[in-house]
Amino acid sequence: MQRLKLTFENSQGNALSGALELPDQKPLGYALFAHCFSCGKDIPAATRISRSLVEKGFAVFRFDFTGLGGSNGDFGNTNFSSNVSDLISASELLKEQYQTPSLLIGHSLGGAAVLAAAGHIPEAQAVITIGAPSDPEHVSHLFSDQVETIEKKGVAPVKLGARTFNITKQFLTDISNHNMKEHISNLGKALLVFHSPRDTTVSIDEASKIFTAAKHPRSFISLDQADHLLTNAADATYVGHTIAAWVERYVSPPPSHKESLPSPEKGHVIIKEENKNFLRHIKTDHHNWLADEPLAMGGGNLGPDPYEMLLAALGTCTSMTIRMYANHKKWPLEDLDVELSHSREHCQDSAECEQSGQQIDLITRNITLIGEELTDEQRQRLLQIAGKCPVHKTLENKIVVQDNLTHKE
């Protein structure tokens, strides 16, 4: 599992903090996760559900809504509409840098938010709610004793969990102005509703309202013994694994250029973007693979980086050439290993190079020849043969790269 810290701007220009967790292979799809009211992206339930999905091959992006956790902005100036807007901004980030989310997952009020945001994310194929109210106005029961004060004074401090937040009159006005039944009815995506009959924060009756308002395909799963925040780790893990199994029926695999790329001529290589970051699809006449940059460079580490592929080309050619020669000579070479590394060093060959600050690329190639019956003379000859491998010769020749612009309709 890999975790990337991502920061993006919402529609109000606030920097929001997020975490993208990726599987070790190319993701089956991307999920966007919305946390519960006044919580944060790193509450145990959100973390456990996300990681359970990553275990099953999905990438999950969760972030702190405006004014919460690591995100900038004033929570007192936010409302349900701003949460929906934050979700749309998060989906645009994924679309620009990785892939549009195919799953929208929301916990509690975050569930209502993904139901409202779904219509603005047409590429999403499925929506999952967990302990969600059917209407954002439901959240007002958490501070019902302060509603009159908020209406009169315009704002009042409200204690939610261990923290105190300022809830404003505009927040109350906003949550009363959403036609959630229409959002749910026009969802146009597969829907999975999780809810516990023992939930004392959001009644299971709310799940019934969501389910009734939705059109097929729709599914409901009862989280029998769970509480609202899924504090039992087993409950959160169950939700994640169940989502991964359920979406197989409704979510198409992510688009790939593997089949759509034309087969190049022998000796030609085609490279196509897999996302707007660093992931690239590489195709030859008979083979396909991925290239990427490591996490430290902002990539997803889902494939070798360009220099690793360069070293791999030299190393494999070296190994093949030595083996071919040893077999031809019928020498007792039992096995061989080639290890390579790349670095840049200041050129020491001439004062002119040093003075101009030029550097040379240094590739260190360590060759291990395994075979007790090999003579010293045979070992030295095989070392000489390593320098005659075709890729080695190519790298030491003067290379001219000719660039041509091509046009596609």
C-alpha positions as CSV (number, residue, x, y, z in Angstrom):
1,M,0.0,0.0,0.0
2,Q,1.2,3.5,-0.9
3,R,0.0,6.7,0.6
4,L,0.4,10.1,-1.1
5,K,-0.3,13.5,0.5
6,L,-2.2,15.7,-2.0
7,T,-3.2,19.3,-1.6
8,F,-5.8,21.0,-3.9
9,E,-7.8,24.2,-4.1
10,N,-11.6,24.2,-3.7
11,S,-13.9,26.7,-5.5
12,Q,-13.2,29.3,-2.8
13,G,-9.5,29.1,-3.2
14,N,-8.9,27.3,0.1
15,A,-6.2,24.6,0.2
16,L,-7.6,21.3,1.1
17,S,-5.6,18.4,2.5
18,G,-6.1,14.9,1.2
19,A,-4.5,11.4,1.2
20,L,-4.5,9.1,-1.8
21,E,-3.9,5.4,-0.9
22,L,-2.9,3.2,-3.8
23,P,-2.5,-0.6,-4.2
24,D,0.8,-2.0,-5.4
25,Q,-0.6,-2.7,-8.8
26,K,-2.6,-0.6,-11.3
27,P,-5.9,0.3,-9.5
28,L,-9.1,-1.4,-10.4
29,G,-10.7,2.0,-10.0
30,Y,-10.6,5.1,-7.9
31,A,-12.9,5.8,-5.0
32,L,-13.6,9.3,-3.5
33,F,-14.5,9.1,0.2
34,A,-16.5,11.8,2.2
35,H,-16.1,11.7,6.0
36,C,-18.9,12.4,8.5
37,F,-20.0,15.8,9.8
38,S,-17.3,17.6,11.8
39,C,-15.0,14.6,11.6
40,G,-11.9,14.3,9.4
41,K,-10.3,12.1,6.7
42,D,-8.3,10.1,9.3
43,I,-11.0,8.9,11.7
44,P,-10.6,5.2,12.2
45,A,-13.7,4.2,10.2
46,A,-12.5,6.1,7.1
47,T,-9.0,4.8,7.4
48,R,-10.1,1.2,7.8
49,I,-12.7,1.2,5.0
50,S,-10.2,2.8,2.7
51,R,-7.4,0.4,3.4
52,S,-9.8,-2.6,3.1
53,L,-10.6,-1.3,-0.4
54,V,-6.9,-0.8,-1.3
55,E,-6.3,-4.4,-0.2
56,K,-8.8,-5.4,-2.9
57,G,-7.0,-3.4,-5.6
58,F,-8.8,0.0,-5.4
59,A,-7.3,3.4,-5.0
60,V,-9.0,5.6,-2.4
61,F,-8.8,9.4,-2.0
62,R,-10.1,11.0,1.2
63,F,-9.7,14.6,2.3
64,D,-10.6,17.0,5.0
65,F,-13.6,19.3,4.2
66,T,-13.0,23.0,4.4
67,G,-11.9,24.1,7.9
68,L,-11.4,20.6,9.2
69,G,-8.2,18.6,9.8
70,G,-5.4,19.8,7.6
71,S,-7.6,21.8,5.3
72,N,-7.6,25.6,5.3
73,G,-10.7,27.8,5.7
74,D,-13.2,28.5,8.4
75,F,-15.6,25.7,9.3
76,G,-18.1,28.3,10.6
77,N,-18.4,29.6,7.0
78,T,-19.1,26.2,5.5
79,N,-22.3,24.4,4.9
80,F,-23.7,21.4,3.1
81,S,-23.4,23.1,-0.3
82,S,-19.7,23.8,0.3
83,N,-19.1,20.2,1.2
84,V,-20.7,19.1,-2.1
85,S,-18.5,21.7,-3.9
86,D,-15.4,20.4,-2.1
87,L,-16.3,16.9,-3.3
88,I,-16.6,18.1,-6.9
89,S,-13.2,19.8,-6.6
90,A,-11.6,16.6,-5.3
91,S,-13.0,14.6,-8.2
92,E,-11.6,17.2,-10.6
93,L,-8.1,16.7,-9.0
94,L,-8.4,12.9,-9.5
95,K,-9.5,13.4,-13.1
96,E,-6.7,15.8,-13.9
97,Q,-3.9,13.8,-12.2
98,Y,-5.0,10.2,-12.1
99,Q,-8.5,9.0,-13.1
100,T,-12.0,10.2,-12.5
101,P,-13.5,8.3,-9.4
102,S,-15.8,5.5,-10.3
103,L,-16.9,5.1,-6.7
104,L,-18.3,7.8,-4.4
105,I,-18.4,6.7,-0.8
106,G,-19.9,8.8,2.0
107,H,-20.2,8.2,5.8
108,S,-23.0,9.9,7.7
109,L,-23.5,13.5,6.4
110,G,-20.8,12.6,3.9
111,G,-23.2,10.1,2.5
112,A,-25.8,12.7,1.8
113,A,-23.0,14.9,0.2
114,V,-22.0,12.2,-2.3
115,L,-25.7,11.7,-3.2
116,A,-25.9,15.4,-4.0
117,A,-22.5,15.5,-5.7
118,A,-23.0,12.4,-7.9
119,G,-24.9,14.3,-10.6
120,H,-21.9,16.6,-11.1
121,I,-19.5,13.6,-11.5
122,P,-21.0,11.8,-14.5
123,E,-18.1,9.3,-14.9
124,A,-18.8,7.9,-11.4
125,Q,-20.6,4.5,-11.7
126,A,-21.6,3.7,-8.2
127,V,-22.5,5.5,-4.9
128,I,-22.2,4.0,-1.5
129,T,-23.6,5.5,1.7
130,I,-22.8,4.4,5.3
131,G,-25.1,5.5,8.1
132,A,-26.3,8.4,6.0
133,P,-29.3,10.7,6.5
134,S,-31.7,11.1,3.7
135,D,-31.6,14.8,4.1
136,P,-28.8,17.1,5.4
137,E,-31.3,18.9,7.7
138,H,-31.3,15.8,9.8
139,V,-27.9,16.9,11.2
140,S,-29.6,19.8,13.1
141,H,-30.7,17.3,15.8
142,L,-27.1,17.3,17.0
143,F,-27.5,20.8,18.2
144,S,-31.3,21.2,18.5
145,D,-30.9,23.0,21.8
146,Q,-29.0,25.8,20.1
147,V,-31.2,26.2,17.0
148,E,-33.2,29.0,18.5
149,T,-30.1,30.9,19.6
150,I,-28.6,30.5,16.1
151,E,-31.8,31.8,14.5
152,K,-31.8,34.8,16.8
153,K,-28.1,35.7,17.1
154,G,-27.0,34.4,13.7
155,V,-24.3,32.1,15.3
156,A,-23.8,30.0,18.4
157,P,-21.0,27.7,19.6
158,V,-21.9,24.0,19.4
159,K,-20.0,21.1,20.9
160,L,-19.7,18.2,18.5
161,G,-17.7,15.4,20.0
162,A,-14.6,16.7,21.7
163,R,-14.6,20.0,19.7
164,T,-16.6,23.2,19.7
165,F,-17.7,24.7,16.4
166,N,-19.5,27.9,15.5
167,I,-22.7,27.0,13.7
168,T,-24.2,29.9,11.7
169,K,-27.7,30.8,10.6
170,Q,-26.6,30.4,6.9
171,F,-25.7,26.8,7.7
172,L,-29.3,26.1,8.9
173,T,-30.7,27.9,5.9
174,D,-28.5,25.9,3.5
175,I,-29.3,22.4,4.9
176,S,-33.1,23.2,4.6
177,N,-32.8,24.1,0.9
178,H,-31.8,20.8,-0.6
179,N,-34.2,18.6,-2.5
180,M,-32.4,15.3,-1.7
181,K,-35.3,13.1,-2.9
182,E,-34.8,14.6,-6.4
183,H,-31.0,14.0,-6.2
184,I,-31.5,10.4,-5.2
185,S,-34.3,9.7,-7.7
186,N,-32.2,11.1,-10.5
187,L,-28.9,9.4,-9.4
188,G,-28.5,7.3,-12.5
189,K,-25.9,5.1,-10.8
190,A,-25.8,1.9,-8.8
191,L,-26.5,2.5,-5.1
192,L,-25.4,0.6,-2.1
193,V,-26.8,1.6,1.3
194,F,-25.2,0.5,4.6
195,H,-26.9,1.1,7.9
196,S,-27.1,-0.3,11.3
197,P,-30.4,-0.9,13.1
198,R,-28.6,0.0,16.3
199,D,-27.5,3.4,15.0
200,T,-28.6,6.0,17.6
201,T,-27.2,9.0,15.7
202,V,-28.9,8.5,12.4
203,S,-32.0,6.3,12.5
204,I,-32.2,3.3,10.1
205,D,-35.4,4.9,8.9
206,E,-33.2,7.3,7.0
207,A,-31.7,4.4,5.1
208,S,-35.2,3.3,4.2
209,K,-36.0,6.8,2.8
210,I,-32.8,6.7,0.6
211,F,-33.5,3.2,-0.6
212,T,-37.2,4.0,-1.4
213,A,-36.3,7.2,-3.3
214,A,-33.7,5.5,-5.4
215,K,-34.2,3.6,-8.6
216,H,-32.6,0.2,-9.5
217,P,-29.9,-1.0,-9.3
218,R,-30.0,-0.5,-5.6
219,S,-28.8,-2.6,-2.7
220,F,-29.1,-2.5,1.1
221,I,-26.8,-4.2,3.7
222,S,-27.6,-4.2,7.4
223,L,-24.6,-3.6,9.7
224,D,-26.2,-5.6,12.5
225,Q,-24.2,-4.8,15.6
226,A,-22.3,-1.7,14.4
227,D,-22.5,1.8,15.9
228,H,-22.7,5.0,13.9
229,L,-19.0,5.6,13.7
230,L,-18.1,1.9,13.1
231,T,-15.7,2.0,16.0
232,N,-15.3,-1.8,15.9
233,A,-12.5,-2.4,13.4
234,A,-14.2,-5.5,12.1
235,D,-17.3,-3.6,11.0
236,A,-15.3,-1.1,9.0
237,T,-13.2,-3.8,7.4
238,Y,-16.4,-5.7,6.5
239,V,-17.8,-2.6,4.8
240,G,-14.6,-2.1,2.7
241,H,-14.4,-5.7,1.6
242,T,-18.2,-5.9,0.8
243,I,-18.0,-2.8,-1.4
244,A,-15.1,-4.3,-3.3
245,A,-17.2,-7.5,-4.0
246,W,-20.4,-5.6,-4.8
247,V,-18.9,-3.2,-7.3
248,E,-17.7,-6.0,-9.6
249,R,-21.3,-6.2,-11.0
250,Y,-21.6,-2.4,-11.6
251,V,-18.2,-0.8,-12.2
252,S,-16.4,-1.3,-15.4
253,P,-12.7,-1.8,-15.3
254,P,-10.6,1.4,-15.7
255,P,-9.9,2.5,-19.3
256,S,-6.6,1.1,-20.5
257,H,-4.7,1.7,-23.7
258,K,-3.5,-1.9,-23.7
259,E,-6.1,-3.0,-26.3
260,S,-6.8,0.4,-28.0
261,L,-3.2,1.2,-28.8
262,P,-2.2,0.2,-32.4
263,S,0.4,-2.6,-32.6
264,P,3.6,-0.9,-33.6
265,E,6.0,-2.3,-36.1
266,K,8.7,-4.6,-34.8
267,G,11.4,-2.5,-33.2
268,H,9.1,0.4,-32.5
269,V,7.7,1.4,-29.1
270,I,4.5,3.4,-28.3
271,I,4.1,5.3,-25.0
272,K,0.7,6.5,-23.9
273,E,-0.5,8.4,-20.9
274,E,-2.4,6.3,-18.3
275,N,-3.0,9.4,-16.1
276,K,-2.1,13.1,-16.0
277,N,0.7,12.4,-13.6
278,F,3.6,10.0,-14.4
279,L,2.0,6.6,-15.1
280,R,2.6,5.5,-18.7
281,H,1.6,2.5,-20.8
282,I,4.3,1.1,-23.1
283,K,3.5,-1.2,-26.0
284,T,5.7,-3.0,-28.5
285,D,4.7,-5.4,-31.2
286,H,4.0,-8.2,-28.7
287,H,4.4,-6.8,-25.1
288,N,2.8,-4.3,-22.7
289,W,4.0,-2.8,-19.5
290,L,3.8,0.3,-17.2
291,A,6.4,3.0,-16.3
292,D,6.0,5.4,-13.4
293,E,8.0,7.6,-11.1
294,P,8.7,6.7,-7.4
295,L,6.6,8.2,-4.6
296,A,9.4,10.6,-3.7
297,M,9.0,12.2,-7.2
298,G,5.2,12.4,-7.0
299,G,4.5,9.3,-8.9
300,G,2.6,6.2,-7.9
301,N,5.5,3.7,-8.1
302,L,3.4,1.4,-10.3
303,G,6.2,0.6,-12.7
304,P,9.9,1.1,-13.2
305,D,11.1,4.6,-13.8
306,P,12.8,5.6,-17.1
307,Y,16.4,5.1,-15.8
308,E,15.5,1.8,-14.3
309,M,14.3,0.7,-17.8
310,L,17.5,2.0,-19.3
311,L,19.6,0.0,-16.9
312,A,17.3,-3.0,-17.5
313,A,17.9,-2.8,-21.2
314,L,21.7,-2.8,-20.8
315,G,21.6,-5.4,-18.1
316,T,19.4,-7.9,-20.0
317,C,21.4,-7.4,-23.2
318,T,24.6,-8.0,-21.3
319,S,23.3,-11.2,-19.7
320,M,22.0,-12.5,-23.0
321,T,25.2,-11.8,-24.9
322,I,27.4,-13.5,-22.2
323,R,25.1,-16.5,-22.2
324,M,25.0,-16.8,-25.9
325,Y,28.8,-16.7,-26.2
326,A,29.3,-19.2,-23.3
327,N,26.8,-21.6,-24.8
328,H,28.4,-21.3,-28.2
329,K,31.8,-22.1,-26.7
330,K,30.3,-24.9,-24.5
331,W,31.9,-23.3,-21.4
332,P,30.7,-24.4,-17.9
333,L,28.9,-21.2,-17.0
334,E,26.2,-22.4,-14.6
335,D,24.5,-19.0,-14.0
336,L,25.2,-15.3,-14.1
337,D,23.9,-12.1,-12.4
338,V,24.2,-8.5,-13.6
339,E,23.7,-5.6,-11.3
340,L,23.7,-2.0,-12.5
341,S,23.5,1.5,-11.1
342,H,23.5,4.9,-12.6
343,S,25.0,8.2,-11.4
344,R,26.4,11.4,-12.7
345,E,30.0,12.5,-11.9
346,H,32.0,15.5,-12.9
347,C,34.1,14.7,-15.9
348,Q,37.7,14.2,-15.0
349,D,39.0,13.5,-18.4
350,S,40.0,17.1,-19.3
351,A,40.4,20.4,-17.7
352,E,38.0,21.9,-20.3
353,C,35.2,19.6,-19.2
354,E,35.8,20.3,-15.5
355,Q,35.9,24.1,-16.1
356,S,32.7,24.1,-18.0
357,G,30.9,22.1,-15.3
358,Q,30.0,19.2,-17.5
359,Q,29.2,15.9,-16.1
360,I,29.4,12.4,-17.4
361,D,26.8,9.7,-16.9
362,L,28.4,6.8,-15.1
363,I,26.8,3.3,-15.3
364,T,28.4,0.8,-13.0
365,R,27.9,-2.8,-14.1
366,N,28.8,-5.6,-11.7
367,I,28.8,-9.1,-13.4
368,T,28.9,-12.3,-11.4
369,L,29.8,-15.4,-13.3
370,I,28.8,-18.6,-11.5
371,G,30.6,-21.9,-12.4
372,E,33.4,-23.5,-10.4
373,E,34.9,-25.0,-13.5
374,L,35.3,-21.7,-15.4
375,T,39.0,-20.8,-15.8
376,D,40.3,-17.3,-15.2
377,E,41.0,-16.9,-18.9
378,Q,37.3,-17.8,-19.7
379,R,36.1,-15.4,-17.1
380,Q,38.1,-12.5,-18.5
381,R,37.0,-13.4,-22.0
382,L,33.3,-13.3,-20.9
383,L,33.9,-9.9,-19.3
384,Q,35.2,-8.6,-22.7
385,I,32.2,-10.1,-24.4
386,A,30.0,-8.1,-22.0
387,G,31.4,-4.9,-23.6
388,K,30.3,-6.1,-27.0
389,C,26.6,-6.4,-26.3
390,P,24.5,-4.4,-28.8
391,V,22.9,-2.0,-26.2
392,H,26.4,-1.3,-24.7
393,K,27.7,-0.4,-28.1
394,T,24.6,1.8,-28.7
395,L,25.1,3.7,-25.5
396,E,28.8,4.3,-26.1
397,N,28.1,5.5,-29.7
398,K,27.2,9.1,-30.5
399,I,23.4,9.0,-30.3
400,V,21.3,11.4,-32.3
401,V,17.6,11.7,-31.3
402,Q,15.5,12.9,-34.1
403,D,12.1,14.5,-33.1
404,N,9.1,14.7,-35.4
405,L,5.8,16.2,-34.6
406,T,2.9,14.0,-35.7
407,H,-0.8,14.9,-35.9
408,K,-3.8,12.8,-35.0
409,E,-7.4,13.5,-36.1
